[in-house]
Amino acid sequence: MPVSSVVGAEITTIEGLSAEGLTPVQQAWIEHQVPQCGYCQSGMIMAVSALLKANPHPSDDDLAGAITNICRCGTYPRIRAAVRDLAKA
């Protein structure tokens, strides 16, 4: 997305998700051992955080549609497990 298309919009980076430590999504990532190489993690965490804010109980199809980041390690099953646990909470 070009920067010019978000002029005047509020933008949150992964560093801005929480000033008070780990967010529930970040904690779930750790508990489910999602991170491997770390290449996609910032984008995945941001996408899941936005999805859960809009839809606290997403289906696997919702999750697949919301996450367009590519995980080259293939931790998609762990990501789905982490999101399922977050949806239960």
N, C-alpha and C positions, 0 to 999 in steps of 0.2 A: 504494500500500500504506500503510495507516495505521501510524503509528509504534507504536501500541499493540500491533500484531501482531508486532513484532520486539523486544519488551522482552526483554532478557537475551541477545539474539543478537549475534554479532560482525558489524559492518558496516564495509565498506571503501568509501571514496569514491575517485573518480579520483585525488585527491591522495595517497591512501594506497597506490596500486598499486606505487609504487617510490620509495624515498628516494634512490636512486642514479641518477637521470636517467630517460631514456625507457625504457619497457618495449618488448619486441619488437613488440607490437601498435601502440603509438604510433609506433615507427620505421617499421613497414610502412605506416601511414597516410600518413606523410610521403613515403615512397618511391613510393607509388601515387597520390599527390596526391588522397587521399580528401577532405580537408576543403575545403569551399567557404565556406558562410556560417558554419559552426560551431554552428548551432542544435542539431543532434542529436549532435554528436561525443562529448560526455562519455558519454551513454547508449549510443551505439554501441560505443565502446571498452570500456565496462564489460560490455556484453552479450557481445561477442566474447571478451573476456578470460575470462569465466566459462564460455562455451561451450568454448573451447580447453582450459581446465583440466579440464573433464569429458569432452571428446571431442577429442583432439588432431588427428583427421583427419575433420572433419565434411564431409558432403555438402552440396550446395547446398540440399537439402530441410531438412537439420539447421539450416543457417544461417538459412533463411527462418523456421523455427519458433522459433529462439532469439532472433531480433532482432524485437522488437515495436515498436521506435522507428520513427518516420516521418522519413525524410530528404526534406525539401522540395526539395532540389537534385537528387535522383535519382542519387546517386553509388553506387547499389547494385552496378553492374558493377565499380567500383573496389574496393568493399568485398570482394566475392567474390574478386577477384584478389589482394588483400592477404591474405585468409584462406587462399587456396590456397597462396601462397608460405610463409606461416607453418606450414602443415601439412606442407610439404615439409622444413622445417628440422628 
